[in-house]
Amino acid sequence: MGAFVSGEERLLNLNSVNCNSVYLLAGEIQMRFKHTNRPGFLLGFVDFFTAGLFFLLYMPFGGLQDELEEILGHEVQPYWKAYLLGIPTLFIYTLVWMARIAEEIKAKAIELGISAPYTSWRHMFWWNMLGCPCCGPMIATKRFFDTLNRVEIELNGRQA
């Protein structure tokens, strides 16, 4: 659905599924965050059944590491380091690392005025620890990416 923005002759084209492209009459520019519709439950499913190896590739090559650093405003320890440090701790270190990021994403969502439900430290940690062995991690990851997607959509909207 397109609409002209008065005075500047810009055509705004927002995809209703992922809100990730803005077109100018003279050419195309991309929104800051391109991945605003990540399927958290599916990502959690794949990560669970690959014992965390999936995110070793997805974090750096899927752009997630860079997006988290931009949103949070500081460097985030690379997942591969958290993964390696998690091995001797039975992945408790990796879980706490993920839960801390979830809490920071929650704080950013609140700061941007995004309504609940959010991800959180408690939600990420306890769904992974005490949730149904197969579905708990997927539920935690779904909530994490639901919150992250909404933060990215909001930040894209503020940029446009």
Wavefront OBJ file of the C-alpha trace (Angstrom):
o trace
v 0.000 0.000 0.000
v 1.648 3.255 -1.066
v 0.998 6.870 -0.159
v 2.726 10.106 -1.140
v 4.299 12.080 1.674
v 3.434 15.736 1.236
v 6.089 18.179 0.098
v 8.877 15.681 -0.462
v 7.261 13.459 -3.116
v 8.298 10.259 -1.363
v 6.404 7.063 -1.898
v 6.183 5.052 1.298
v 5.645 1.359 0.692
v 5.201 -0.608 3.911
v 4.912 -4.345 3.520
v 2.183 -5.412 5.952
v 4.105 -8.556 6.900
v 7.537 -7.158 7.685
v 7.526 -3.375 7.194
v 11.027 -3.408 5.800
v 11.262 -1.300 2.673
v 10.927 2.367 1.844
v 10.991 3.508 -1.763
v 11.910 6.919 -3.083
v 10.853 8.014 -6.544
v 14.529 8.518 -7.454
v 15.627 5.137 -6.085
v 15.376 2.616 -3.299
v 16.726 2.886 0.247
v 16.550 0.126 2.808
v 15.188 0.354 6.320
v 17.731 0.080 9.100
v 16.532 -3.320 10.310
v 15.637 -5.723 7.515
v 14.624 -8.779 9.545
v 11.502 -7.718 11.404
v 9.605 -10.972 11.045
v 11.957 -13.610 12.417
v 9.991 -16.760 13.332
v 11.096 -17.259 16.928
v 9.431 -20.616 17.527
v 11.000 -22.116 14.391
v 14.420 -20.664 15.221
v 14.131 -22.085 18.743
v 13.111 -25.470 17.329
v 16.091 -25.642 14.980
v 18.478 -24.383 17.662
v 17.209 -26.890 20.232
v 17.619 -29.858 17.921
v 21.087 -28.758 16.789
v 22.217 -28.295 20.414
v 22.848 -24.579 19.907
v 25.020 -25.023 16.821
v 22.462 -23.296 14.586
v 22.987 -19.937 16.307
v 26.759 -20.260 15.876
v 26.047 -19.569 12.191
v 22.864 -17.516 12.472
v 24.195 -14.866 14.872
v 27.052 -13.601 12.667
v 25.783 -14.520 9.191
v 22.085 -13.804 9.752
v 22.881 -10.282 10.950
v 21.521 -10.834 14.448
v 24.789 -10.000 16.237
v 25.082 -6.628 14.486
v 21.410 -5.778 15.024
v 21.585 -6.554 18.742
v 24.661 -4.366 19.125
v 22.987 -1.483 17.288
v 19.742 -1.753 19.257
v 21.408 -2.146 22.648
v 24.038 0.491 21.959
v 27.024 -1.592 23.042
v 29.045 -4.575 21.935
v 27.489 -7.917 22.721
v 29.759 -10.833 23.486
v 29.792 -13.064 20.387
v 27.610 -16.143 20.682
v 30.495 -18.474 19.859
v 32.324 -17.287 22.986
v 29.220 -17.748 25.123
v 28.722 -21.184 23.550
v 32.294 -22.291 24.284
v 32.129 -20.948 27.846
v 28.829 -22.779 28.226
v 30.263 -26.219 27.488
v 32.000 -26.722 30.879
v 28.973 -25.245 32.710
v 26.443 -27.502 30.940
v 25.347 -24.405 28.985
v 24.208 -22.485 32.064
v 26.631 -19.702 31.072
v 25.085 -19.544 27.580
v 21.589 -19.455 29.052
v 22.464 -16.608 31.440
v 24.092 -14.757 28.496
v 20.861 -15.112 26.484
v 18.718 -14.121 29.452
v 20.744 -10.926 30.012
v 20.235 -9.919 26.388
v 16.521 -10.698 26.711
v 16.293 -8.350 29.703
v 18.046 -5.594 27.753
v 15.637 -6.071 24.828
v 12.738 -5.818 27.292
v 14.139 -2.540 28.680
v 14.493 -1.168 25.140
v 10.899 -2.158 24.311
v 9.624 -0.379 27.420
v 11.753 2.679 26.590
v 10.195 2.785 23.102
v 6.679 2.510 24.535
v 5.970 -0.935 23.095
v 3.200 -2.757 24.930
v 3.629 -6.111 26.675
v 4.145 -9.045 26.472
v 7.922 -8.834 26.441
v 10.776 -11.200 26.719
v 12.707 -10.992 29.984
v 15.552 -12.552 31.924
v 13.108 -14.589 33.965
v 11.071 -15.699 30.949
v 14.145 -16.797 28.972
v 15.832 -18.548 31.880
v 12.901 -20.414 33.381
v 11.297 -21.548 30.126
v 14.659 -23.012 29.161
v 15.299 -24.584 32.566
v 11.869 -25.775 33.676
v 9.726 -25.633 30.562
v 8.702 -28.768 28.757
v 12.014 -30.217 27.518
v 11.073 -29.821 23.871
v 8.820 -26.759 23.874
v 10.274 -24.626 26.667
v 13.268 -23.336 24.698
v 11.056 -22.705 21.681
v 8.560 -20.694 23.710
v 11.385 -18.622 25.217
v 12.933 -18.016 21.796
v 9.548 -17.121 20.286
v 8.931 -14.470 22.952
v 12.489 -13.156 22.528
v 12.096 -12.720 18.770
v 8.541 -11.371 19.076
v 9.886 -8.586 21.299
v 12.949 -8.038 19.107
v 10.795 -7.857 15.958
v 8.528 -5.231 17.533
v 11.529 -3.172 18.685
v 13.002 -3.267 15.183
v 9.684 -2.295 13.561
v 9.362 0.633 15.983
v 12.929 1.788 15.302
v 12.352 1.490 11.547
v 9.184 3.585 11.900
v 11.047 6.280 13.793
v 13.717 6.388 11.111
v 11.274 6.873 8.228
l 1 2 3 4 5 6 7 8 9 10 11 12 13 14 15 16 17 18 19 20 21 22 23 24 25 26 27 28 29 30 31 32 33 34 35 36 37 38 39 40 41 42 43 44 45 46 47 48 49 50 51 52 53 54 55 56 57 58 59 60 61 62 63 64 65 66 67 68 69 70 71 72 73 74 75 76 77 78 79 80 81 82 83 84 85 86 87 88 89 90 91 92 93 94 95 96 97 98 99 100 101 102 103 104 105 106 107 108 109 110 111 112 113 114 115 116 117 118 119 120 121 122 123 124 125 126 127 128 129 130 131 132 133 134 135 136 137 138 139 140 141 142 143 144 145 146 147 148 149 150 151 152 153 154 155 156 157 158 159 160
